[in-house]
Amino acid sequence: MPSEPVVPRPAATVLLVRDAPAAPPGRTPLQVFLQRRVPEMAFASSMTVFPGGGVAAADRAALPSWAGPDPSWWAERLGCDADLAGAFVQAAVRETFEECGVLLAAPELPADVERYRADLVARQRTLAEMLTETGLVLRADLLRPWARWVTPPAVPRRYDTVFFVALVPEGQEADAHTTEAVEATWWHPSEALEHWQRGEIELMAPTVRTLQEIAEHPDSASVLAAADDRVVQPVTPVVRRDGEKVVVVLPGDPDFAIDIERIAPGGSA
């Protein structure tokens, strides 16, 4: 008798966007920050991804300060309860800070902000504790909901991931100072897709689709405006056999079908 599918773990990922200081010929100004994960990762090893990770228990804690739409607003946009919606937002802010040093908070970041980043990574402090100690305010208003993706039922390690969009705050820089990635840099969305098409980087189906979507926009302002109008509904890719190939397809989109060997080494989607 087949076993029951694994319950997806809540997770959050953030499309950090900016306008390139000088876009090369043939490229729009829009850029997005991508990381290539280390081969040792249990999930999406060696994949090129947006910053993000699983919701931690501490992400459900009440925060001392919160600016912008409250959890009930996010719950309505994301189609979940307020407790989970608030945890999605907290995880998005925490993971973005841990993985690339961008902190969606105000006012001015303290001089020793990297010490707090190291403590969060080591789980020696929680986001709530950091905000309390520094007097910072979480800026939920800097995030926009973009999509919600659920790993297919046949996959043993599953996630229910909310994709957010955020403009890098003025005066902050995204970096590659994380042990979870071997490299991280800014990409023009069309450029990343071209490298994927040539087999030079590996992307999961949600990353491919998201890059295709944002590549339609010329700059960060256009992406943020588009996010405000999006209806976020869970999307679960389907893994099926197509002749001798196993492909990943999207419900309602017959034109999206990717050979699984192109996106997931070892056949894990």
C-alpha positions in Angstrom: 0.0 0.0 0.0 1.5 3.4 -0.9 2.5 5.6 1.9 0.9 8.9 2.6 2.6 12.0 1.1 4.8 14.0 3.4 3.1 17.1 4.9 4.9 20.1 3.3 6.9 22.3 5.6 6.2 26.0 5.5 9.0 28.0 3.9 9.7 31.5 2.5 11.9 32.8 -0.3 12.5 36.3 -1.4 13.2 37.8 -4.8 15.5 40.6 -4.0 15.4 43.0 -6.9 17.2 46.1 -8.0 17.9 48.2 -11.1 21.4 47.6 -12.5 23.7 50.7 -12.3 24.5 50.2 -16.0 22.6 47.6 -17.9 24.5 46.1 -20.9 23.1 46.3 -24.4 20.1 44.1 -24.9 19.3 43.9 -21.1 16.7 45.8 -19.1 17.8 47.3 -15.8 16.0 44.7 -13.7 18.2 42.3 -11.7 17.5 39.6 -9.2 19.8 38.1 -6.6 20.5 34.4 -6.9 22.6 31.9 -5.0 24.0 28.5 -6.1 23.6 26.1 -3.2 26.3 23.9 -1.9 26.3 20.3 -3.0 25.9 19.0 0.6 22.4 20.6 1.0 19.7 18.0 1.7 17.3 19.9 -0.5 18.0 21.5 -3.9 21.7 20.8 -3.7 23.8 22.7 -6.3 20.7 24.5 -7.5 20.6 28.2 -8.3 17.9 29.7 -6.1 16.5 32.8 -4.5 17.4 33.3 -0.8 15.1 31.6 1.6 14.4 28.6 3.8 12.0 26.9 6.1 9.8 28.5 8.7 11.4 28.0 12.2 9.4 27.7 15.4 10.7 31.1 16.5 9.2 32.7 13.4 5.8 32.2 15.0 6.7 34.4 18.0 5.1 37.8 18.6 7.3 40.6 17.5 8.0 43.8 19.6 7.6 46.0 16.5 6.0 45.5 13.0 5.5 48.1 10.3 3.2 47.6 7.4 0.3 45.1 6.7 -0.4 43.0 9.7 -0.6 39.1 9.7 -4.4 39.2 9.0 -3.8 41.1 5.8 -1.1 38.7 4.7 -3.4 35.8 5.6 -6.0 37.0 3.2 -3.4 37.5 0.4 -1.7 34.1 1.0 -4.8 32.0 1.7 -3.8 30.8 5.2 -4.4 31.7 8.8 -2.9 34.8 10.4 -0.5 32.8 12.6 1.1 31.0 9.6 1.0 34.2 7.5 3.0 36.1 10.1 5.5 33.2 10.3 5.9 33.3 6.5 6.8 37.0 6.7 9.1 36.6 9.6 10.9 33.7 7.9 11.3 35.8 4.8 12.9 38.6 6.7 15.1 36.4 8.8 16.3 34.2 6.0 17.1 37.1 3.7 19.2 38.7 6.5 21.0 35.4 7.3 21.8 34.4 3.7 22.6 37.7 2.1 22.9 40.4 4.8 19.9 42.4 3.7 17.7 43.3 6.6 14.1 44.5 5.9 13.9 46.7 9.0 14.1 50.3 10.1 15.4 52.8 11.1 19.2 52.7 10.5 20.9 49.4 11.1 23.3 49.3 14.1 27.1 49.3 13.4 27.4 45.7 14.9 24.6 44.3 12.7 26.8 41.5 11.5 27.1 40.2 15.0 23.4 39.8 15.2 23.4 38.1 11.8 25.9 35.6 13.0 23.8 35.0 16.2 20.7 34.3 14.1 22.6 31.9 11.9 23.9 30.1 15.0 20.4 30.1 16.5 21.8 32.0 19.5 19.2 34.8 19.1 15.8 34.9 17.5 14.6 37.7 15.2 12.2 38.9 17.9 15.1 39.1 20.4 17.3 41.0 17.9 14.5 43.5 17.2 14.0 44.1 20.9 17.7 44.6 21.6 18.3 46.9 18.7 15.0 48.8 18.7 14.6 48.0 15.0 11.1 47.6 13.4 10.3 44.8 11.0 9.3 46.3 7.6 6.6 44.0 6.3 5.6 46.8 4.0 8.9 46.2 2.0 7.6 42.8 1.0 5.1 41.9 -1.7 3.5 38.5 -2.2 4.4 36.9 -5.6 3.5 33.2 -5.5 3.0 30.1 -3.4 4.6 26.8 -4.5 4.1 23.3 -3.0 6.5 20.5 -3.7 4.8 17.5 -5.5 3.4 14.8 -3.3 5.8 12.1 -4.6 8.9 14.0 -3.3 10.1 12.8 0.2 11.2 16.3 1.3 8.3 18.8 0.7 7.8 22.5 1.2 4.9 24.9 1.0 6.9 28.0 0.0 5.7 31.6 -0.3 7.6 33.7 -2.8 8.0 37.3 -1.9 9.4 40.3 -3.8 11.5 43.0 -2.1 13.5 45.9 -3.3 16.9 46.1 -1.6 16.7 49.0 0.9 18.8 52.0 0.1 22.3 51.8 1.6 22.3 48.0 1.9 24.1 45.5 -0.2 23.4 41.8 -0.8 26.4 39.6 -0.3 27.5 35.9 -0.6 28.6 35.5 3.1 26.6 32.3 3.7 27.8 28.7 4.2 24.7 27.5 2.2 25.9 28.8 -1.1 29.1 28.5 -3.1 28.4 31.7 -5.0 25.8 34.5 -5.1 25.4 37.4 -7.4 23.0 39.7 -9.3 21.5 38.4 -12.5 19.3 39.8 -15.2 16.4 37.4 -15.3 16.7 36.7 -19.0 20.5 36.1 -18.5 19.8 33.5 -15.8 17.4 31.7 -18.1 19.9 31.7 -21.0 22.5 30.1 -18.7 20.0 27.5 -17.7 19.0 26.7 -21.3 22.7 26.1 -22.0 23.0 23.8 -19.0 25.4 26.1 -17.1 23.2 26.4 -14.1 20.4 24.3 -12.7 17.0 25.7 -11.7 13.9 24.1 -10.1 10.6 24.5 -11.9 9.3 27.3 -9.6 12.5 29.3 -10.2 12.3 28.9 -13.9 8.6 30.0 -14.0 9.3 33.0 -11.6 12.3 34.2 -13.7 10.1 33.9 -16.8 7.5 36.0 -15.1 9.7 38.8 -13.9 11.7 38.9 -17.1 8.6 40.4 -18.7 9.2 43.6 -16.6 11.8 46.3 -17.4 12.6 47.4 -13.9 12.1 46.8 -10.2 9.2 49.3 -9.9 7.3 47.4 -12.6 7.8 44.1 -10.7 6.6 45.6 -7.4 3.6 47.1 -9.1 2.8 43.7 -10.7 3.0 42.0 -7.3 0.3 44.2 -5.9 -2.1 42.9 -8.5 -1.3 39.2 -8.3 -3.7 36.6 -6.9 -1.6 34.2 -4.9 -2.8 30.6 -5.0 -0.9 27.4 -4.2 0.7 25.8 -7.3 1.9 22.2 -7.2 4.0 21.0 -10.2 3.2 17.6 -11.5 5.9 15.0 -12.3 4.9 12.7 -15.1 6.4 10.5 -17.8 6.4 11.8 -21.4 7.7 9.0 -23.6 11.1 8.0 -22.3 11.5 11.2 -20.3 10.2 12.3 -16.9 9.0 15.9 -17.0 7.7 18.5 -14.7 4.6 20.3 -15.8 2.4 23.0 -14.3 -1.4 22.6 -13.9 -3.2 24.6 -16.5 -0.1 25.4 -18.6 0.5 22.7 -21.2 3.4 24.7 -22.7 5.5 24.3 -19.5 7.2 20.9 -19.5 10.8 20.5 -18.4 12.8 17.4 -18.5 13.5 16.6 -14.8 17.1 15.7 -15.5 17.7 19.3 -16.5 16.4 20.8 -13.3 17.2 18.3 -10.6 20.3 16.2 -10.3 19.5 12.7 -9.2 15.9 13.1 -10.2 14.5 14.9 -7.2 12.2 17.8 -8.0 
